[in-house]
């Protein structure tokens, strides 16, 4: 396959925090090993962009201005650089990539996350969805997202699935750091649950504490929930859960001493150590049809460390968690079953093999991403 010049247009890059941001960074990084990569994103991303890429920054906010500036910059870059492929890192920038690809008679690819296609926003469905449909290739991040794409009229022959990835192997186990964290957060001789991710309504942390965790603590008083993450500042999804709301629920059930908020953790060694020291990763995502969970990268990250996940079987989580092998998939919104299964696991009545857990995660390693994208890029020439 010949080397291509690929222009990636996305708002989702670090230092913004989230799975989409990590995914787009790794897509650019992996593709740069075989291709010439140009990135258009928000200006702050310049300092953390993959090293072997060319970068053009525009203002992040307000959103309409970002879209306008990205649209104009894409036109200018296409005139100067003549990319072979325009790639939209999410549905948000699909109109930009698809429009200019058609204008310059180039190919376009759009990567679709759950909310990109599942939203019921009338303006988005009227203006954005047609551009997504008209792209040369549409990539869904999970099988449920794939199904929603079909329902929204995306042509099956232009549609494929490429799951987000995970760093594999993970950071090696640092026993000294693990013991340091246990001492710092008073986690010695505790049953440890972790929740990793942004505090949004869909993630369902407040409901988990209200309907499940309080009962787990009554059954196993030395259980501690470590919450890693915070309310996102730049998220386009405004359905957020504030720390204050969650704390009010914590106070209501008198489990103040059983919950620890660490905030966002950017240090990979520290985050890995939390995965290693945890007994179970909790992922109580709510079933919201118009705001689906696209995939669930944190479940695969947890599995890479040998730590199983317990989650509701909704959205792309069914692709990220293998029932009884890397964790447990619970009937959506069945908090009683979620509670009982968690208690059974913590009391060792059921178990997950850490080696099988890790082995499953390897198939999502970032280095497999390049192989899959190269196959897709090759198909554009056929």
N, C-alpha and C positions, 0 to 999 in steps of 0.2 A: 504494500500500500504506500502511495506517495505521501510525502510530508504535506500537511495542509496548514493554511493560515486561518486560524479560528478566532473570531471576535466574540468574547463572552460579555453579555450585558446583564448586570444583576445589581440589585440593591442589597442583597444578602451576603455580606462578607464581614469577617472580623475587622475591628473590634466589637461589632454588634455580636450579641451572644445568642446562640441557638443552633439547633440541628441543621437548619437550612444554610446557615453561615458556614459551619464546618464543612458541609457537603460541597458547597460552591468553591470553597478554598481548595479542597482536595481534587475536585474535578479539574480546576485550572492547573494545579500542581502536577497531577498525573498526566494530563494531556500534553503538558509542556515537555515531557520526556520524548515524545515522538513528533510533536507539531510546534509551530510558531503560534504562541498564544498572546492575544491582546485582550486586556480587561478594561471595561468601563464600569465604574462603581462609584460609591460615595468617597469623597476625598480622604477621609480618615483611614480608609482601607489601604491606601498607598503604602503605609509603613509596615503593614503586615501581609502584603500581597506575596504570592509565591515568587521565589527569586528569579526564575527564568521566564518571566512574563513582562510584557510592556503594559504600562498602566496609565489610564486617563481618569482623572477624578472630577466629579461634579458635586454640587451641594446636596446634602442628604435631605434637608427639610426646607420648606414644607414639601409634602409628597408631590403635588402637581408640578412644582418647580423642578424637583429631581427628574420627573418623567420628561418634562420639556427639555431640560439640559441634556439628559441622556439621549433623547431623540436627536437633538442637533449634533451632539458629539459623535453619535453613531454615523450620521451622514458624513461628517467631516473625516472620520477615520476610514470610512469606506472609500471616500474619494482618494485619500492619501495612501492607504495601506492595501486596498483591494483584497479583503479577506475572502476565502473560499466558502466559509460557513459562518453564519451568525447564530449564536447560541444564547437563548434566554434562560437564565438560572432559575426562573420561576414564572408562573403565569403573569405576574405583574409586568414584566418587561417583554412579554410575548408580542404585543403589537409593534414594539420598536424593532425587534429582531426580524419578525415576519415581514413587516412592511418594507424595510430597506433591503432585505434579501430579495424580495420580488422586484423591487425597483432596479437593483443592480444585477438581477438575474443570477443570484447566488442561491445556495441552499440554506435552509433554516432548521434549527432543532430547538424544541421547547421542553424543559424539564418541569413536570407537573407534580406538585405536592397536593395533599388532600384538600386543603382549603382553597387552592387555586381553581379547583373544578367543582367542588361540592357546595360552594357558597350559593345562597339564594338572593344575593344582592342584584337587584334588577338592572342597575347601570352596568355592573361588571358583566352580567350575562348578555346584555345587549351589545356591548362594545368589545369586551376582551375575548369572550368565548369564540366568536367567529375567527379572530386572528389565530387562536390556539388551533382550531380545526384546520385552518389553511396552511399550517406549518408542514414542511416536508416530512419531518419526523417528530413524534411526540413521545416522550419518555414518562411513564408513570413510576412513582416511587414504591408502589406496592400493588398487590392484586386487587384490593378494594378500590384503590385510586384508578386502576385500569378499568374496572367495571363502571365506575362513575363516568369516566371519559367516554365509554361506549354509549352510556345513557344520554350524555350531552352531545352526541352526534359526531364524535371523533371517528374517523375511518379506521377500522381495525388493521388494515394493511399498513398504515402509517404509525401504528401504536406498538410500543414494547414496554417491558418492565426492566428497570435497572435499580436495584435496591441501593440506598445509601450504605456507606461503609463504616469500618471501624479500624482503629490503629491496632495492628496485629503483627507480632505478639505485643501484648500490653507492656507497660512499664514493669520491670522486674519487681518482685516483692521486696520491699524495704522494711525489714522487721523492726529496725530501730525507729524509723519514722512512724510505723504503725503503733508501736508502744508509746511513742511520744504523743500521738493523737489520742490514744486511749486515756493517757494520763491527763492531757489537757482538757478533754471533754468529760472526764470521769466515766469512762466506758468500760472499766475493768469489771469483769464478771457480770456483764449485761448481755441481754439478747438485743441485737442491733438490727434495726430496719433502716434503710436509707431511701430517700426520695430525691431524685436528681432531675432538675428541669425548671423551666420557668413557671411562675405562679400565675396560671391562667385558669379560667373557669373550666375549660376542657380537661385540664390535668386532674381536677377533682380532689385536690388535697384536703380542702376544707370539709368536703362531704365524707372523705375517708376518716378523718379525725372524729367527726361527729357520729358517724354511723358504724364505724368499725374499730378504729384504734382504741377508743375509750373502753370497749369491751375486751380487746386484747390485753390491755393493761390490767383490767380486773382479773383476768385469768392468769396472766404472767406479769406480776408487778414490776419485775426488773427489766421490762422491755423499754427500749429507748428508740425514738424515731429521729434520725438525723436528716434535716431538710437542707439540701444543697441546691441553691438557686435563689432567685429573687423575682420581683415583679419587673418585667422588661420595660425599659424606658422608650425604646424606639419601635416597639411592635406595632404592626398595622392592625392586628387583632385587638380590639379594645375590650374584649370580654376577659378582664383580668380578675385575679383574686389578690387582694391586698394582704400584706402581712398582718395588718391590724385586724382584719376580718378573721383570719385564721387564729390569731391570738385570743380573740374573744371566744371562739369555740373551744380552744384549749382551756381557757379559764372556766368556761361553763362546765366542763367535765373534770376540772381539777386535775389535769395531767401536765401541769406546768413543768414539773421536774422530769417529765418523760419525753420532752421534745427539745431539740437543739436546732437552732437556725445558724448555719454557717455563712449564708450569703453565697454569692457566686465564687467559685474556686477556679482560678486560671492556671494554677500550678499543677501540671500533669502528674507529678510525683505524689502530691497531696491527694488529688482526686483518686488516683489509682489506689492509694493506701486506704481510702474510705471504702472503695469497692472490695478490697481484700478483707478488711476487718468486719464487713457487714455479714450478717447471717442471710439476709434476704433483701432484695430490691423490690420496693413497692411502687407499682405503676397503675394507680386506680383511675385511669382515664374514663371520663364519662362518655356515654353514647349520645352525641349531638349530630344528627344527620347533616345539618348545614355547616358544621364546623368539625369535620372528621379528623382523627389523628392519622396523619399520612403514613407513618411507618413506626417509629419508636426506636431510634438509634440507641437510646440509653439502655434499652433491654439487651441489645447486642453487646454494647460496651461492658455491661455487667457480666454477661455470659463469658466474655473474653477473659475476665478475671476469675472465672469459676464460680461466680455468685449468681444464683437463680433469681428469676423475676416472677412475681405474682401480679396478674393484671386481668382486667376485664377483656373479654374477647370482642373487641370493637375496632373498626378501622384497620389500619395497616399493622397493628400489633399482632394480628394473627400470622403475619409473615415473620415478625421479629422474635416471637416466643414459640418454641416447640413444646407442646403440652407434655408434661411429665418427663421431658428430657432436658430442657433448659429452664423450666419453671412450670407455672400452672396458669392456665387460661380459665377464667371464671365467667359464667353466664353474666352478660352485661347487667350492671346495676344490682346484682345479687350480693348485697353487702353481708348478708348472713353467711353465705358460702365463702366469701372472701375472708371473713373473720375466722370461721372454723378451719379453713385450709391453712391460714397463717399460723394459728395456734397449733394445729397438728404438726406443721413443719418445725416450729420453734421447740416443740416438745419431742421432736425426733420420731413421731409416729409415721411420718412420710419423709422421703429424702430425694435429693437430686445428686447424680454423680458429677463431681466437678470436672472430671476429665472429658466426659461427654459434652458438658456445657461449653467448655473451651473449644473442643473440636468443632462444634456447630458454628461458633462465632467466626472461625477461620475463613469460612466460605464468603464472609462479608468483608474480608480484608481489603484495604484501599487498593492494593496492587492488582486485585482482580478487576477493579473499576476500569483501568486502562484497557484491558483485554476486551471488555464488553463495549466500551465506547469505540474502540477501533473497528470492531465488527459492524457497529451501526454506521460509522463514517464510511466504511468500505461499501455498505449497501447503498449509500447515496450516489456512488459512481456507477452502480450496476444498471 
